[in-house]
Amino acid sequence: MLKKFIHILFLPCSEATLLMEKRNANSISPKENWKLSMHLMICKWCKAYEKKLKILDDILKIKLFHKEENKINESDIQLFKDKMFKNLDI
């Protein structure tokens, strides 16, 4: 009950996911960062979303910065799925 109250009081999940995206774009304030950190400490679903977001962001950075073909092939998709299942223990 206390976790649910804190969860709603600090930050709802809908706002947490938005703040994760803002943090990836480096446009998050210290107050928002603190609220997001508190939320992630108690919300396993948003923590899982954060892991997925990081994996996807890493794959996209590799594609963009190494100037590889921008086409995503079947092996890339399988690699993404393998990393997701490995890193997420849900």
C-alpha positions as CSV (number, residue, x, y, z in Angstrom):
1,M,0.0,0.0,0.0
2,L,2.8,2.4,0.9
3,K,4.6,1.7,-2.4
4,K,1.5,2.4,-4.4
5,F,0.9,5.7,-2.5
6,I,4.6,6.8,-3.0
7,H,4.3,5.7,-6.6
8,I,1.4,8.0,-7.2
9,L,2.7,10.8,-5.0
10,F,6.1,11.1,-6.6
11,L,5.5,10.4,-10.3
12,P,3.0,8.3,-12.3
13,C,4.3,5.8,-14.9
14,S,3.1,7.9,-17.8
15,E,5.3,10.8,-16.7
16,A,8.2,8.5,-15.9
17,T,8.4,7.2,-19.4
18,L,8.4,10.7,-20.8
19,L,11.2,11.7,-18.4
20,M,13.2,8.7,-19.5
21,E,13.0,9.9,-23.1
22,K,13.9,13.5,-22.0
23,R,16.9,12.1,-20.1
24,N,18.1,10.3,-23.2
25,A,17.9,13.6,-25.0
26,N,19.9,15.3,-22.2
27,S,17.1,17.8,-21.5
28,I,16.1,16.8,-18.0
29,S,16.3,19.1,-15.0
30,P,17.9,17.9,-11.7
31,K,14.4,17.9,-10.0
32,E,13.0,15.8,-12.8
33,N,16.0,13.4,-12.6
34,W,15.5,13.0,-8.9
35,K,11.8,12.3,-9.2
36,L,12.5,9.8,-12.0
37,S,15.2,8.1,-9.9
38,M,12.7,7.8,-6.9
39,H,10.1,6.3,-9.2
40,L,12.5,3.8,-10.8
41,M,13.5,2.6,-7.3
42,I,9.9,1.4,-6.6
43,C,8.4,0.6,-10.1
44,K,9.6,-2.7,-11.7
45,W,7.7,-2.0,-14.9
46,C,9.3,1.3,-15.5
47,K,12.7,-0.1,-14.6
48,A,12.1,-2.8,-17.3
49,Y,11.1,-0.1,-19.8
50,E,14.3,1.8,-19.0
51,K,16.4,-1.3,-19.8
52,K,14.5,-1.8,-23.1
53,L,15.0,1.9,-24.0
54,K,18.8,1.6,-23.3
55,I,19.2,-1.4,-25.5
56,L,17.3,0.2,-28.3
57,D,19.2,3.4,-27.9
58,D,22.6,1.5,-28.0
59,I,21.6,-0.3,-31.2
60,L,20.5,2.9,-32.9
61,K,23.8,4.7,-31.8
62,I,25.8,1.9,-33.3
63,K,23.9,2.1,-36.6
64,L,24.2,5.9,-36.8
65,F,27.8,6.4,-35.6
66,H,29.4,3.6,-37.6
67,K,27.7,4.8,-40.8
68,E,26.5,1.3,-41.6
69,E,23.7,0.7,-43.9
70,N,20.5,2.1,-42.3
71,K,18.6,-1.0,-43.2
72,I,17.7,-3.3,-40.4
73,N,18.0,-6.9,-41.4
74,E,16.8,-10.1,-39.7
75,S,20.1,-10.7,-37.8
76,D,19.8,-7.2,-36.3
77,I,16.2,-8.0,-35.2
78,Q,17.3,-11.3,-33.7
79,L,20.2,-9.7,-31.9
80,F,17.9,-7.2,-30.4
81,K,15.5,-9.9,-29.2
82,D,18.4,-11.9,-27.7
83,K,19.7,-8.9,-25.8
84,M,16.2,-8.1,-24.5
85,F,15.6,-11.6,-23.2
86,K,19.1,-11.7,-21.7
87,N,18.9,-8.3,-19.9
88,L,15.3,-8.5,-18.7
89,D,14.5,-10.9,-16.0
90,I,10.8,-10.6,-16.0
